[in-house]
Amino acid sequence: QLYGADVVNAFKVGYKGRPPPMQLEHPYWHANERKYADLDPSEIPLTESLEDCMKRAMVLYEEKMKTDIRMGKNVLVAAHANSLRGLIKHLEQLDENEISDVSIPNGIPLVYEFDSSMKIVKRPNALPPLRGEYLEEKGLFRAVLKREKELTAARSRYDPEYTIRNLLQNSSHSSIDQESVEQFDAQLLPQYQQQQQQQ
């Protein structure tokens, strides 16, 4: 509501852009949640990009998951889509643009298999650019992606002439720092143009 669907979508699919920082007095400030009670408030980020989230997720992958996989254990990762996208970006060695196009549908498991040297073994029903395979009833994944595309199309589309800078300069919300504005200007327009070329 505050920033519009296109801006929020840029927060979701971009790699480096960060949403406006959470205000400490906000009623949803996550440091107030019981699960973070053992953390010092300075350890809790006020805002986070996919890149930031990926750095946090990679610590868990390197220190715990990788060891378990090497021992032949099955590892189940249930996480927020952004954490999963960061992990997939690392495993698949995708660049910033490629990971922006990867959809992570809710509730459909994505299975990866590794060889003894921790290289991904491509699954028989993998959908490029991924080598992992979604476990699904036949056609479910494509139906989910189609529905997501329909919902996205129903929202107001991003106008390349109406950049994030214009939107924020005309907004009453001044909590976004200049670096974030510049990152969005640099990222949204190329993404939009790439999407337009693919249609």
Secondary structure, 3 states (H helix, E strand, C coil): CCCCHHHHHHHHHCCCCCCCCCCCCCCCCHHHCHHHCCCCHHHCCCCCCHHHHHHHHHHHHHHHHHHHHHCCCCCCCCCCHHHHHHHHHHHHCCCHHHHHCCCCCCCCCEECEECCCCCEECCCCCCCCCCCEECCCCCHHHHHHHHHHHHHHHCCCCCCCCCHHHHHHCCCCCCCCHHHHHHHHHHHHHHHHHHHHHC
